[in-house]
Amino acid sequence: METQVQTCLQRLPRANLRVTLARGASEILAAQKLRWRVFVEELGAKLTSRTPGVDQDFYDPYCDHLIVRDEANGRIVGTYRILPPQAARKVGYYSENEFDLTNLAPLRPHMVEVGRSCIDPDYRTGATISLLWAGLARYMRENGHQYLIGCASISMKDGGHNAVGVYHALAAHRAPPEYRVFPRHPLPLDHIVGTPNPNIPPLIKGYMHAGAWICGEPAWDPDFNTADLLILLPISRVDARYAKHFVERQK
């Protein structure tokens, strides 16, 4: 989702794209295959899977899977994995593998986790991204969920310099102390020189514009070779005009 948009595809007709929750095993499988192509084949993540070419893990059966489909050809071109609070009570949050979330315990009854967001390289346009956000906004609104969390990733291919720069650049967006989380494998901030003018990934920019907080220092994820920030977005903080923009996209 955070790789560059192919400019030759900017003219894709938005009318062909629709966002829904996956309906059945075949659509979930297509989303998992898309995740494998993006995360493993394109970005070089080191993931294991029981089925070749399919990114699937312990959490998938407990999640809702948001998908964007090109109605012209039936192709699933974008996805977001959503773990609702009632399912998290059974299996925990994926983010807990990377962070100590103890301070977020009071929020858990109303806290949704999102992750595994990706878009097919041929469809990396503003329309596809907006539809995913619109679908997510509708999901939160219709189910009455109040908080959204997720790991927002920054590539470590440069040794972490950009990731450290991003963390420092977003100092104004840090969460109140009572919502602080602690990385299980911290990025060594004191030993990496941050890029002065870092490249903030579009997904993280979107979260910040919506009113999200960064809940602590970044964790290092060796499987994806990324620095991950734990993002918390209280729905009450979302600007009304911003929310209206994405709700209207869903219509």
C-alpha positions as CSV (number, residue, x, y, z in Angstrom):
1,M,0.0,0.0,0.0
2,E,2.9,2.3,0.6
3,T,4.8,1.7,-2.6
4,Q,4.6,4.2,-5.4
5,V,1.5,4.5,-7.5
6,Q,2.0,3.6,-11.1
7,T,1.1,6.8,-12.9
8,C,0.0,5.0,-16.1
9,L,-2.9,3.5,-14.0
10,Q,-4.3,6.7,-12.6
11,R,-7.1,6.6,-15.1
12,L,-8.6,3.4,-13.8
13,P,-12.4,3.9,-13.7
14,R,-13.4,4.3,-10.0
15,A,-17.0,3.2,-11.0
16,N,-15.7,-0.4,-11.4
17,L,-14.4,-0.6,-7.8
18,R,-16.5,-1.7,-4.9
19,V,-15.7,-2.2,-1.2
20,T,-17.4,-4.9,0.8
21,L,-16.6,-7.5,3.5
22,A,-15.4,-10.8,2.0
23,R,-18.4,-13.2,1.5
24,G,-17.1,-16.7,1.9
25,A,-13.9,-18.7,1.8
26,S,-13.1,-18.0,-1.9
27,E,-13.0,-14.2,-1.4
28,I,-10.9,-14.5,1.8
29,L,-8.5,-16.8,-0.1
30,A,-8.2,-14.3,-2.9
31,A,-7.3,-11.6,-0.4
32,Q,-4.7,-13.8,1.2
33,K,-3.1,-14.5,-2.1
34,L,-3.0,-10.7,-2.7
35,R,-1.3,-10.3,0.6
36,W,1.3,-12.9,-0.3
37,R,2.1,-11.3,-3.6
38,V,2.5,-7.9,-2.0
39,F,4.3,-8.7,1.3
40,V,6.4,-11.7,0.2
41,E,7.0,-11.4,-3.5
42,E,7.1,-7.6,-3.8
43,L,8.4,-6.5,-0.4
44,G,10.4,-9.5,0.6
45,A,8.7,-10.4,3.9
46,K,9.8,-13.8,5.4
47,L,6.5,-15.5,6.0
48,T,5.6,-19.2,6.4
49,S,2.4,-20.7,5.1
50,R,0.8,-24.1,4.9
51,T,-0.4,-23.3,1.4
52,P,2.1,-22.0,-1.2
53,G,1.4,-18.4,-2.3
54,V,-1.2,-17.8,0.4
55,D,-0.6,-15.5,3.4
56,Q,-2.6,-17.0,6.2
57,D,-2.1,-17.2,9.9
58,F,-3.7,-18.0,13.3
59,Y,-5.7,-14.8,13.4
60,D,-7.4,-15.0,9.9
61,P,-10.3,-17.2,10.9
62,Y,-11.3,-14.7,13.6
63,C,-11.2,-11.7,11.4
64,D,-13.5,-9.9,9.0
65,H,-11.7,-9.3,5.7
66,L,-12.5,-6.0,3.9
67,I,-11.9,-6.2,0.2
68,V,-12.0,-3.9,-2.9
69,R,-13.1,-5.7,-6.0
70,D,-12.9,-4.6,-9.6
71,E,-16.3,-5.5,-10.8
72,A,-15.2,-5.4,-14.4
73,N,-13.1,-8.6,-14.0
74,G,-13.9,-9.9,-10.5
75,R,-10.4,-9.2,-9.4
76,I,-9.8,-8.5,-5.7
77,V,-7.3,-5.6,-5.7
78,G,-7.2,-4.3,-2.1
79,T,-7.7,-5.7,1.4
80,Y,-7.7,-4.8,5.1
81,R,-7.9,-7.4,7.9
82,I,-10.2,-6.4,10.8
83,L,-10.2,-8.1,14.2
84,P,-13.3,-7.1,16.3
85,P,-13.2,-6.9,20.1
86,Q,-15.4,-10.0,20.6
87,A,-12.9,-12.1,18.6
88,A,-9.9,-10.5,20.3
89,R,-11.3,-11.7,23.6
90,K,-10.7,-15.2,22.4
91,V,-7.3,-14.9,20.6
92,G,-5.8,-11.6,21.7
93,Y,-4.6,-8.9,19.3
94,Y,-1.9,-9.5,16.7
95,S,-0.2,-6.3,18.0
96,E,0.4,-8.0,21.3
97,N,3.2,-10.0,19.6
98,E,5.0,-6.7,19.1
99,F,3.9,-4.5,22.0
100,D,2.9,-4.7,25.6
101,L,-0.7,-3.3,25.5
102,T,-1.4,-3.4,29.2
103,N,-2.3,0.3,29.3
104,L,-4.9,-0.1,26.6
105,A,-6.8,-2.7,28.7
106,P,-9.7,-0.3,29.6
107,L,-10.4,0.2,25.8
108,R,-10.5,-3.5,24.8
109,P,-14.3,-4.0,25.0
110,H,-14.6,-1.4,22.2
111,M,-11.3,-1.7,20.4
112,V,-10.9,-3.0,16.8
113,E,-7.5,-4.0,15.4
114,V,-6.7,-3.5,11.7
115,G,-3.7,-4.9,9.7
116,R,-2.4,-6.6,6.6
117,S,-3.5,-3.7,4.5
118,C,-2.3,-3.9,0.9
119,I,-3.3,-3.0,-2.7
120,D,-2.5,-4.6,-6.0
121,P,0.3,-2.7,-7.7
122,D,-2.0,-2.1,-10.7
123,Y,-4.6,-0.3,-8.6
124,R,-2.5,1.9,-6.3
125,T,-4.6,5.0,-6.8
126,G,-6.3,7.4,-4.4
127,A,-9.7,5.8,-5.3
128,T,-8.7,2.4,-4.1
129,I,-7.2,3.8,-0.8
130,S,-10.2,5.9,-0.2
131,L,-12.6,3.0,-0.7
132,L,-10.7,0.9,1.9
133,W,-10.9,3.8,4.4
134,A,-14.6,4.2,3.5
135,G,-15.3,0.6,4.2
136,L,-13.4,0.7,7.4
137,A,-15.3,3.8,8.5
138,R,-18.6,2.2,7.8
139,Y,-17.6,-1.0,9.7
140,M,-16.7,1.1,12.8
141,R,-19.9,3.1,12.6
142,E,-22.3,0.3,12.0
143,N,-20.9,-1.9,14.8
144,G,-20.5,0.9,17.3
145,H,-16.8,0.4,17.9
146,Q,-15.0,3.3,19.5
147,Y,-11.3,2.7,19.1
148,L,-9.1,1.5,16.3
149,I,-5.5,0.1,16.7
150,G,-3.0,-1.3,14.3
151,C,0.7,-1.6,13.5
152,A,1.8,1.0,10.9
153,S,5.0,-0.1,9.2
154,I,8.0,1.7,7.9
155,S,10.6,-0.1,5.8
156,M,14.0,-0.9,7.3
157,K,15.7,-1.4,4.0
158,D,17.9,1.7,4.7
159,G,19.0,0.4,8.1
160,G,16.2,2.2,9.9
161,H,17.3,5.8,9.3
162,N,14.0,6.9,7.7
163,A,12.0,5.0,10.4
164,V,13.8,6.8,13.2
165,G,13.3,10.1,11.4
166,V,9.5,9.4,11.0
167,Y,9.2,8.6,14.7
168,H,10.8,11.9,15.7
169,A,8.9,13.9,13.0
170,L,5.6,12.7,14.5
171,A,6.3,13.8,18.0
172,A,3.2,16.1,18.1
173,H,1.0,13.0,17.5
174,R,2.1,11.0,20.5
175,A,-0.6,9.6,22.7
176,P,-1.2,10.7,26.3
177,P,0.9,8.8,28.8
178,E,-2.0,6.6,30.0
179,Y,-2.1,5.0,26.5
180,R,1.6,4.3,26.1
181,V,2.6,0.9,24.9
182,F,6.0,-0.8,25.0
183,P,7.8,-2.6,22.1
184,R,8.9,-6.2,22.9
185,H,11.8,-5.7,20.4
186,P,12.5,-2.0,20.4
187,L,14.2,-0.3,17.5
188,P,17.5,1.1,18.9
189,L,16.7,4.7,18.6
190,D,19.9,5.9,20.3
191,H,22.1,4.0,17.8
192,I,20.5,5.0,14.5
193,V,20.7,8.5,13.1
194,G,17.3,9.6,11.8
195,T,16.8,11.1,8.4
196,P,16.3,14.9,8.7
197,N,13.4,15.0,6.3
198,P,11.9,11.6,6.4
199,N,9.5,10.0,3.9
200,I,6.4,9.4,5.9
201,P,4.4,6.5,4.4
202,P,1.0,7.5,3.0
203,L,-0.9,5.1,5.4
204,I,0.7,6.7,8.4
205,K,-0.1,10.2,7.0
206,G,-3.7,9.1,6.6
207,Y,-3.9,7.9,10.2
208,M,-2.4,11.2,11.5
209,H,-4.8,13.3,9.4
210,A,-7.7,11.4,10.9
211,G,-6.6,12.2,14.4
212,A,-4.7,9.0,15.4
213,W,-2.0,8.9,18.1
214,I,1.3,7.1,18.1
215,C,1.4,5.1,21.4
216,G,5.1,4.6,21.9
217,E,8.5,3.9,20.4
218,P,8.7,1.7,17.3
219,A,9.2,-2.1,17.4
220,W,11.3,-4.0,15.0
221,D,9.5,-6.8,13.0
222,P,12.2,-9.1,11.6
223,D,9.8,-11.1,9.5
224,F,8.7,-8.0,7.5
225,N,11.9,-6.1,8.1
226,T,9.9,-3.1,9.2
227,A,9.8,-0.7,12.1
228,D,6.2,-0.7,13.4
229,L,4.4,2.0,15.3
230,L,1.3,1.2,17.3
231,I,-1.4,3.5,16.2
232,L,-4.5,4.3,18.3
233,L,-7.4,6.2,16.7
234,P,-10.3,7.1,19.1
235,I,-13.3,7.6,16.8
236,S,-14.3,10.6,18.9
237,R,-11.2,12.3,17.6
238,V,-12.0,12.0,13.9
239,D,-12.8,15.3,12.4
240,A,-16.4,15.4,11.2
241,R,-15.5,16.7,7.8
242,Y,-12.9,14.0,7.4
243,A,-15.3,11.3,8.4
244,K,-18.0,12.7,6.1
245,H,-15.6,12.5,3.2
246,F,-15.0,8.8,3.6
247,V,-18.6,7.9,4.5
248,E,-19.7,9.5,1.2
249,R,-17.1,7.5,-0.7
250,Q,-18.9,4.4,0.5
251,K,-22.3,5.3,-1.1
